[in-house]
Amino acid sequence: MSTNKRAKKDPPPPIKVVDTISMELLLEEIWALNPYMEDTNKQLQILDDKWSLVENRRAELLDDLVASIQSLQSEVTMLKKHAEDVENRNRRNNLCIYGLPEGIEGSDPLSFSQLFLPKILDLTTSPALNIQRAHRLGHPSHGLRRQRNQEE
């Protein structure tokens, strides 16, 4: 049965012969497209060159930004250390007095400190103490004592 099916198969379609005039017209049209293709290739090359410039500039800017960020980070670190040093130096001449009854200083803690400290410390020096500021620290929270900062 399989041989009968092959015998009944249709013959291949006839090959069409294209005349030479049609081929010449087709070739002329293809050659006419050539200047457009060359122009398109030039434009693509120009765009590729511009894109390369953009990519190079982007890479340069990114490198500059990374360098700037690193510089700023190191500057921030240095400024933090400097601020901490200044704060620590300002704390060196501070004096905290614990155990004074509340309200003993009245409305002027500075004058009270200038009079109270020489009496309590038994100071008899002629120049007055140079106290720039004086204030209460307030109550410790929940009955806890304030911790003292001790320098080593």
BAFI-3210 file (N, C-alpha, C; in Angstrom, 3 decimals, decimal comma, padded with zeros to 6 digits):
// residues 152
n [1|2|3|4|5|6|7|8|9|10|11|12|13|14|15|16|17|18|19|20|21|22|23|24|25|26|27|28|29|30|31|32|33|34|35|36|37|38|39|40|41|42|43|44|45|46|47|48|49|50|51|52|53|54|55|56|57|58|59|60|61|62|63|64|65|66|67|68|69|70|71|72|73|74|75|76|77|78|79|80|81|82|83|84|85|86|87|88|89|90|91|92|93|94|95|96|97|98|99|100|101|102|103|104|105|106|107|108|109|110|111|112|113|114|115|116|117|118|119|120|121|122|123|124|125|126|127|128|129|130|131|132|133|134|135|136|137|138|139|140|141|142|143|144|145|146|147|148|149|150|151|152]
n.u [000,805|001,958|003,529|001,708|000,761|002,917|003,131|000,918|001,533|001,760|003,301|006,363|006,177|006,398|009,491|009,941|011,086|012,890|012,867|015,527|015,245|013,641|015,381|017,466|016,171|015,589|018,201|019,066|017,402|018,294|020,940|020,365|019,571|021,912|023,392|021,736|022,030|024,760|024,730|023,129|024,792|026,938|025,651|024,992|027,571|028,410|026,598|027,409|030,019|029,415|028,009|030,027|031,619|029,850|029,627|032,302|032,552|030,611|031,790|034,081|032,875|031,616|033,844|034,947|032,884|032,944|035,507|035,102|033,144|034,555|036,520|034,924|033,841|036,131|036,745|034,484|034,828|037,225|036,319|034,403|036,051|037,498|035,440|034,650|036,999|037,086|034,730|035,432|037,595|036,249|034,832|036,710|037,174|034,914|032,757|030,990|028,640|027,294|024,450|023,466|020,798|017,654|016,920|018,532|020,277|018,794|017,552|019,706|022,087|024,758|025,870|025,499|027,243|029,706|029,945|029,507|031,344|034,057|033,709|032,984|035,155|037,153|038,687|040,876|041,742|042,642|041,841|038,678|036,761|036,707|033,961|032,020|029,533|026,651|024,432|021,541|021,300|019,009|016,587|017,585|016,461|013,922|014,942|017,590|021,093|023,150|025,671|029,147|031,439|034,593|037,888|040,637]
n.v [-001,189|001,187|001,791|002,489|004,915|006,551|006,609|008,039|010,598|014,148|015,762|017,736|021,375|023,398|024,965|028,389|030,606|033,464|036,351|038,140|040,868|041,537|040,791|042,609|045,018|044,599|044,416|047,043|048,498|047,547|048,482|051,154|051,520|051,449|053,978|054,987|053,042|053,326|055,932|055,504|053,744|055,501|057,331|055,629|055,020|057,533|057,901|055,766|056,581|058,916|057,777|056,304|058,407|059,488|057,347|057,180|059,678|059,408|057,384|058,746|060,779|059,215|058,077|060,451|061,181|059,034|059,409|061,936|061,330|059,566|061,308|063,175|061,488|060,827|063,361|063,921|061,984|062,916|065,422|064,604|063,399|065,643|067,277|065,672|065,760|068,492|068,692|067,018|068,455|070,714|069,655|069,221|071,154|071,187|071,042|068,989|068,981|067,029|066,234|068,590|070,335|070,755|073,819|075,401|077,092|079,215|081,793|082,404|080,576|080,974|083,106|081,970|079,782|081,073|082,169|080,002|077,882|078,835|078,964|076,306|074,875|076,016|078,192|080,879|082,725|085,753|086,595|086,309|083,329|082,057|081,507|080,519|079,509|078,188|075,698|073,726|070,169|068,735|066,208|062,814|060,128|057,836|057,365|056,632|057,030|059,565|058,801|059,210|060,758|059,636|060,473|058,738]
n.w [000,000|000,612|-001,563|-003,533|-002,635|-003,007|-005,713|-006,487|-005,905|-006,407|-009,201|-009,072|-008,884|-011,817|-012,738|-012,638|-014,956|-014,711|-016,521|-018,100|-018,140|-015,934|-013,910|-014,270|-013,671|-010,985|-009,913|-010,446|-008,748|-006,288|-006,322|-006,295|-003,726|-002,333|-001,765|000,260|002,202|002,782|003,838|006,080|007,484|008,028|009,711|011,815|012,697|013,570|015,696|017,305|017,955|019,403|021,509|022,702|023,636|025,521|027,322|028,214|029,461|031,459|032,973|033,862|035,411|037,346|038,604|039,629|041,400|043,218|044,291|045,455|047,368|049,007|049,939|051,314|053,262|054,734|055,656|057,228|059,197|060,348|061,266|063,130|065,033|065,791|066,840|068,995|070,477|071,110|072,635|074,770|075,815|076,703|078,803|080,753|082,731|084,261|087,066|089,162|091,696|094,150|096,163|097,298|098,784|097,146|095,588|097,156|095,901|095,095|092,971|091,453|090,396|089,663|091,185|093,696|093,503|093,283|095,816|097,540|096,942|097,651|100,453|101,246|100,335|101,679|100,702|100,470|098,652|097,013|094,346|092,819|092,181|088,862|087,505|084,939|084,148|085,776|086,808|087,683|087,499|087,605|088,607|089,242|087,198|088,169|090,721|090,499|090,861|089,435|087,079|087,412|085,302|084,720|084,081|082,731]
ca.u [000,000|002,792|004,029|000,636|000,682|004,006|002,858|-000,149|002,043|001,737|004,627|006,821|005,725|007,385|010,413|009,657|012,291|012,754|013,534|016,679|014,815|013,203|016,576|018,183|015,416|015,788|019,563|019,121|016,759|019,209|022,052|019,841|019,502|023,270|023,735|020,971|022,667|026,020|024,366|022,669|025,987|027,665|024,895|025,174|028,933|028,423|025,902|028,266|031,096|028,844|027,682|031,300|031,992|028,940|030,023|033,573|032,292|029,891|032,770|034,897|032,059|031,430|035,110|035,042|031,930|033,455|036,619|034,536|032,474|035,591|037,127|033,965|033,738|037,302|036,623|033,476|035,468|038,156|035,548|033,810|037,118|037,802|034,327|034,728|038,132|036,675|033,771|036,168|038,379|035,313|034,405|037,814|037,113|033,582|032,690|029,643|028,505|026,126|023,950|022,953|019,337|017,057|016,489|019,481|020,959|017,896|017,281|020,968|023,072|026,119|026,302|025,578|028,465|030,866|030,031|029,464|032,545|035,186|033,428|032,999|036,502|038,054|039,610|041,043|042,509|042,085|041,002|037,450|036,729|036,215|032,891|031,339|028,138|026,245|023,023|021,149|021,144|017,687|016,487|017,872|015,218|013,596|015,709|018,957|022,114|023,844|027,019|030,201|032,419|035,934|038,931|041,710]
ca.v [000,000|002,372|002,113|003,145|006,306|007,294|006,729|009,016|011,905|015,157|016,101|019,034|022,506|023,756|026,044|029,592|031,260|034,907|036,907|038,971|042,260|041,657|040,709|043,868|046,027|044,289|044,811|048,500|048,972|047,217|049,422|052,477|051,575|051,469|055,249|055,096|052,135|053,955|057,059|054,910|053,241|056,660|057,853|054,680|055,184|058,787|057,630|054,880|057,416|059,774|056,914|056,003|059,611|059,582|056,295|057,584|060,803|058,856|056,672|059,769|061,414|058,238|058,027|061,702|061,110|058,083|060,079|062,997|060,696|059,068|062,480|063,712|060,545|060,991|064,663|063,774|061,229|063,821|066,439|063,957|063,266|066,989|067,703|064,902|066,296|069,804|068,435|066,484|069,541|071,585|068,972|069,065|072,111|071,179|070,553|068,584|068,850|066,211|066,217|069,875|070,341|071,452|075,180|076,141|078,103|080,330|082,099|082,734|079,533|081,450|083,845|081,001|078,981|081,922|082,364|078,724|077,066|079,236|078,632|074,868|074,369|076,782|078,934|082,268|083,443|087,068|086,721|085,525|082,184|082,353|080,567|081,090|079,078|077,292|075,307|072,447|069,106|068,140|064,977|061,561|059,426|056,587|057,208|056,176|058,076|059,895|058,251|060,206|060,495|059,696|060,366|057,840]
ca.w [000,000|000,681|-002,902|-004,283|-002,195|-003,627|-007,144|-006,670|-005,499|-007,466|-009,716|-008,561|-009,698|-012,846|-012,379|-013,419|-015,448|-014,639|-017,690|-017,798|-017,949|-014,547|-013,069|-014,399|-012,913|-009,564|-009,578|-010,446|-007,507|-005,173|-006,384|-005,940|-002,258|-001,786|-001,089|001,515|003,167|003,190|004,701|007,349|008,169|008,550|010,859|012,922|013,203|014,337|016,956|018,098|018,484|020,451|022,653|023,363|024,398|026,674|028,272|028,821|030,368|032,602|033,794|034,525|036,448|038,416|039,342|040,392|042,504|044,208|044,967|046,298|048,507|049,913|050,562|052,283|054,382|055,599|056,302|058,285|060,279|061,009|061,985|064,307|066,035|066,286|067,698|070,234|071,228|071,653|073,717|075,918|076,411|077,416|080,024|081,698|083,834|084,844|088,437|089,539|093,145|094,457|097,533|097,783|098,799|096,017|095,837|097,996|095,095|094,849|091,566|090,778|090,698|089,443|092,384|094,789|093,331|093,565|097,265|098,241|096,743|098,498|101,853|101,466|100,038|102,548|099,843|100,909|097,630|096,768|093,142|092,876|091,272|087,519|087,159|083,775|084,131|086,859|086,669|088,280|086,518|087,708|089,401|088,547|086,876|088,872|091,945|090,229|090,980|088,193|087,015|087,268|084,228|085,252|083,069|083,163]
c.u [000,850|003,361|002,988|000,529|001,774|003,731|001,817|000,300|002,056|003,152|005,056|006,371|006,802|008,238|010,138|010,975|012,024|013,506|014,625|016,315|014,390|014,407|017,356|017,482|015,608|017,183|019,705|018,507|017,651|020,372|021,596|019,736|020,883|023,640|022,977|021,581|023,976|025,747|023,918|023,850|026,808|026,969|025,030|026,572|029,042|027,749|026,735|029,416|030,598|028,530|028,947|031,770|031,143|029,345|031,333|033,377|031,568|030,858|033,666|034,131|031,835|032,692|035,286|034,107|032,412|034,600|036,102|033,871|033,500|036,262|036,209|033,818|034,935|037,258|035,601|034,076|036,424|037,411|034,862|034,841|037,453|036,698|034,356|035,868|037,763|035,695|034,483|037,002|037,462|034,866|035,495|037,715|035,722|033,637|031,236|029,622|027,203|025,721|023,479|021,430|018,797|016,610|017,465|020,164|020,085|017,692|018,559|022,035|024,509|026,646|026,440|026,879|029,701|031,035|030,200|030,781|033,737|034,961|033,600|034,390|037,573|039,141|039,672|041,855|041,828|041,346|039,791|037,545|036,146|035,205|032,085|029,864|027,900|024,776|022,800|021,000|019,764|017,736|016,924|016,562|015,119|014,496|017,128|019,918|022,733|025,236|027,999|031,103|033,805|036,917|040,040|043,048]
c.v [001,256|002,744|002,813|004,623|007,139|007,522|007,800|010,434|012,855|015,439|017,468|020,160|022,862|024,935|027,221|030,241|032,758|035,472|037,887|040,424|042,475|041,624|042,022|044,981|045,836|044,705|046,327|049,075|048,685|048,193|050,843|052,635|051,720|052,808|055,429|054,214|052,733|055,115|056,550|054,383|054,375|057,220|056,925|054,802|056,449|058,572|056,735|055,666|058,314|058,964|056,556|057,188|059,749|058,557|056,652|058,708|060,333|058,138|057,660|060,425|060,477|058,122|059,278|061,684|060,174|058,727|061,176|062,419|060,196|060,223|063,063|062,795|060,684|062,335|064,616|063,033|062,125|064,871|065,860|063,818|064,617|067,481|066,958|065,417|067,632|069,611|067,920|067,564|070,485|070,954|068,943|069,988|072,212|070,576|070,235|068,379|068,129|066,428|067,552|069,811|071,188|072,842|075,987|077,265|079,307|080,545|082,387|081,692|080,009|082,196|082,901|080,204|079,809|082,174|081,037|077,961|077,530|078,882|077,143|074,275|075,090|077,479|080,371|083,063|084,765|087,178|085,791|084,354|082,604|081,271|081,216|080,724|078,180|076,961|073,980|071,416|068,479|066,845|063,771|060,815|058,124|056,333|056,712|057,336|058,340|059,290|059,368|059,784|060,666|059,552|059,501|058,481]
c.w [000,000|-000,679|-003,733|-003,903|-002,839|-005,107|-007,413|-006,313|-006,687|-007,939|-009,179|-009,469|-010,715|-012,380|-013,284|-013,797|-015,445|-015,832|-017,272|-017,582|-016,503|-013,607|-013,111|-013,623|-011,410|-009,108|-009,534|-009,163|-006,296|-005,161|-006,026|-004,422|-001,607|-001,146|000,230|002,601|003,682|004,142|006,080|008,145|008,773|009,790|012,057|013,526|014,050|015,698|017,868|018,721|019,613|021,696|023,422|024,195|025,657|027,738|028,966|029,826|031,627|033,539|034,552|035,670|037,628|039,261|040,202|041,593|043,605|044,992|045,903|047,538|049,502|050,647|051,636|053,486|055,310|056,320|057,442|059,473|061,069|061,827|063,220|065,410|066,643|067,224|069,036|071,112|071,870|072,807|074,962|076,594|077,201|078,732|081,099|082,905|084,442|086,237|088,748|091,049|093,413|095,917|098,072|097,778|097,653|096,439|096,663|097,230|094,820|093,359|090,781|091,129|090,526|090,668|093,571|094,699|093,659|095,066|098,000|098,125|097,588|099,974|102,108|101,261|100,867|101,735|100,322|099,902|097,336|095,437|093,252|091,895|089,926|087,126|086,047|083,728|085,323|086,645|087,348|087,173|086,567|088,501|088,585|088,303|087,653|090,079|091,731|090,384|089,615|088,235|086,813|086,134|084,819|084,107|083,609|082,926]
res [m|s|t|n|k|r|a|k|k|d|p|p|p|p|i|k|v|v|d|t|i|s|m|e|l|l|l|e|e|i|w|a|l|n|p|y|m|e|d|t|n|k|q|l|q|i|l|d|d|k|w|s|l|v|e|n|r|r|a|e|l|l|d|d|l|v|a|s|i|q|s|l|q|s|e|v|t|m|l|k|k|h|a|e|d|v|e|n|r|n|r|r|n|n|l|c|i|y|g|l|p|e|g|i|e|g|s|d|p|l|s|f|s|q|l|f|l|p|k|i|l|d|l|t|t|s|p|a|l|n|i|q|r|a|h|r|l|g|h|p|s|h|g|l|r|r|q|r|n|q|e|e]
***
